[in-house]
Amino acid sequence: MIVFIVDDDENLLAVLSRAARNADFTVVTCKNGNELAQALHSHNSEPGLVLLDIHMEDKDGIEAIDDLLQLEQRIRVRFMTGGSDSHVIAASMIAKSRGLNVGHSIFKPFNMNAFVDILRDEEALLSNA
């Protein structure tokens, strides 16, 4: 499983990608939804988990939903936010209503052990799908 981590906070990207790599996951990092669209098309053969920040410049998490709908690969999405839960709830509802496979949202800050557990749980869900 490839883990796509999308966040405009470069420090958080570095910490999350290091934790995922240390747990033996393949990681692709993106700073916005535009970079995510390019990365997904480059890695379109393997199932993936998209960890998608809601608030970003250029193309935010909600705007990126349309790109996710164009994919043929099996993916799951988890929205991340450090802000209001109303935005993440809205993003999840929009994504689910369009048929995306969406897991529980992740609220920042979070524990790195819990983060790795989320990755392992998602990998099991994608493997069993």
One Martini backbone bead per residue (centre of mass of N, CA, C, O) as a GRO file, in nm:
protein
  129
    1MET     BB    1   0.096   0.037   0.023
    2ILE     BB    2   0.027   0.364  -0.043
    3VAL     BB    3   0.119   0.677   0.108
    4PHE     BB    4  -0.061   0.978   0.095
    5ILE     BB    5   0.070   1.292   0.195
    6VAL     BB    6  -0.134   1.592   0.256
    7ASP     BB    7   0.051   1.896   0.322
    8ASP     BB    8   0.163   2.236   0.389
    9ASP     BB    9   0.334   2.115   0.625
   10GLU     BB   10   0.659   2.028   0.616
   11ASN     BB   11   0.708   1.917   0.901
   12LEU     BB   12   0.477   1.716   0.906
   13LEU     BB   13   0.557   1.557   0.658
   14ALA     BB   14   0.827   1.455   0.774
   15VAL     BB   15   0.716   1.307   1.023
   16LEU     BB   16   0.509   1.119   0.884
   17SER     BB   17   0.699   0.987   0.676
   18ARG     BB   18   0.895   0.867   0.878
   19ALA     BB   19   0.693   0.690   1.032
   20ALA     BB   20   0.600   0.525   0.784
   21ARG     BB   21   0.877   0.419   0.693
   22ASN     BB   22   0.949   0.280   0.968
   23ALA     BB   23   0.677   0.091   0.900
   24ASP     BB   24   0.708   0.005   0.584
   25PHE     BB   25   0.610   0.239   0.402
   26THR     BB   26   0.502   0.385   0.123
   27VAL     BB   27   0.585   0.728   0.032
   28VAL     BB   28   0.389   1.024  -0.056
   29THR     BB   29   0.442   1.368  -0.093
   30CYS     BB   30   0.225   1.662  -0.050
   31LYS     BB   31   0.125   2.020  -0.060
   32ASN     BB   32  -0.125   1.952  -0.257
   33GLY     BB   33  -0.373   1.871  -0.480
   34ASN     BB   34  -0.199   1.891  -0.735
   35GLU     BB   35   0.023   1.692  -0.647
   36LEU     BB   36  -0.166   1.456  -0.601
   37ALA     BB   37  -0.267   1.413  -0.888
   38GLN     BB   38   0.012   1.342  -1.001
   39ALA     BB   39   0.082   1.105  -0.807
   40LEU     BB   40  -0.160   0.920  -0.871
   41HIS     BB   41  -0.087   0.887  -1.177
   42SER     BB   42   0.202   0.757  -1.112
   43HIS     BB   43   0.040   0.552  -0.883
   44ASN     BB   44  -0.208   0.350  -1.033
   45SER     BB   45  -0.163   0.027  -0.931
   46GLU     BB   46  -0.182   0.079  -0.624
   47PRO     BB   47  -0.292   0.078  -0.336
   48GLY     BB   48  -0.435   0.353  -0.129
   49LEU     BB   49  -0.358   0.617   0.102
   50VAL     BB   50  -0.525   0.926   0.185
   51LEU     BB   51  -0.384   1.203   0.349
   52LEU     BB   52  -0.602   1.491   0.391
   53ASP     BB   53  -0.592   1.807   0.399
   54ILE     BB   54  -0.810   2.072   0.413
   55HIS     BB   55  -0.599   2.319   0.457
   56MET     BB   56  -0.497   2.469   0.147
   57GLU     BB   57  -0.325   2.573  -0.099
   58ASP     BB   58  -0.446   2.581  -0.437
   59LYS     BB   59  -0.553   2.276  -0.320
   60ASP     BB   60  -0.776   2.140  -0.134
   61GLY     BB   61  -0.938   1.873   0.001
   62ILE     BB   62  -1.212   1.928  -0.138
   63GLU     BB   63  -1.104   1.979  -0.430
   64ALA     BB   64  -0.963   1.684  -0.451
   65ILE     BB   65  -1.204   1.492  -0.487
   66ASP     BB   66  -1.237   1.492  -0.796
   67ASP     BB   67  -0.967   1.343  -0.852
   68LEU     BB   68  -1.041   1.078  -0.697
   69LEU     BB   69  -1.279   0.996  -0.897
   70GLN     BB   70  -1.071   0.924  -1.152
   71LEU     BB   71  -0.987   0.661  -1.031
   72GLU     BB   72  -0.894   0.305  -1.047
   73GLN     BB   73  -0.784   0.277  -0.786
   74ARG     BB   74  -0.752   0.168  -0.468
   75ILE     BB   75  -0.894   0.381  -0.216
   76ARG     BB   76  -0.836   0.574   0.075
   77VAL     BB   77  -0.972   0.822   0.301
   78ARG     BB   78  -0.820   1.079   0.513
   79PHE     BB   79  -0.891   1.341   0.700
   80MET     BB   80  -0.718   1.644   0.794
   81THR     BB   81  -0.705   1.849   1.105
   82GLY     BB   82  -0.661   2.168   1.305
   83GLY     BB   83  -0.950   2.248   1.300
   84SER     BB   84  -1.253   2.243   1.236
   85ASP     BB   85  -1.494   1.989   1.226
   86SER     BB   86  -1.688   2.094   1.003
   87HIS     BB   87  -1.497   2.058   0.756
   88VAL     BB   88  -1.447   1.750   0.783
   89ILE     BB   89  -1.740   1.668   0.768
   90ALA     BB   90  -1.798   1.786   0.491
   91ALA     BB   91  -1.583   1.629   0.334
   92SER     BB   92  -1.687   1.347   0.403
   93MET     BB   93  -1.971   1.380   0.286
   94ILE     BB   94  -1.888   1.441  -0.002
   95ALA     BB   95  -1.717   1.188  -0.056
   96LYS     BB   96  -1.935   0.976   0.011
   97SER     BB   97  -2.153   1.082  -0.195
   98ARG     BB   98  -1.928   1.004  -0.436
   99GLY     BB   99  -1.796   0.706  -0.341
  100LEU     BB  100  -1.588   0.722  -0.132
  101ASN     BB  101  -1.340   0.576   0.076
  102VAL     BB  102  -1.401   0.669   0.413
  103GLY     BB  103  -1.251   0.750   0.696
  104HIS     BB  104  -1.162   0.860   0.971
  105SER     BB  105  -1.073   1.134   1.109
  106ILE     BB  106  -0.791   1.356   1.163
  107PHE     BB  107  -0.657   1.517   1.452
  108LYS     BB  108  -0.472   1.782   1.527
  109PRO     BB  109  -0.277   1.651   1.713
  110PHE     BB  110  -0.083   1.339   1.702
  111ASN     BB  111   0.011   1.027   1.764
  112MET     BB  112   0.247   0.820   1.623
  113ASN     BB  113   0.135   0.546   1.710
  114ALA     BB  114  -0.151   0.602   1.608
  115PHE     BB  115  -0.071   0.651   1.316
  116VAL     BB  116   0.041   0.366   1.258
  117ASP     BB  117  -0.220   0.219   1.327
  118ILE     BB  118  -0.382   0.343   1.098
  119LEU     BB  119  -0.215   0.228   0.869
  120ARG     BB  120  -0.261  -0.072   0.938
  121ASP     BB  121  -0.569  -0.067   0.921
  122GLU     BB  122  -0.582   0.027   0.624
  123GLU     BB  123  -0.426  -0.206   0.501
  124ALA     BB  124  -0.630  -0.423   0.584
  125LEU     BB  125  -0.874  -0.303   0.432
  126LEU     BB  126  -0.743  -0.314   0.145
  127SER     BB  127  -0.679  -0.623   0.146
  128ASN     BB  128  -1.000  -0.707   0.194
  129ALA     BB  129  -1.138  -0.564  -0.072
   0.00000   0.00000   0.00000
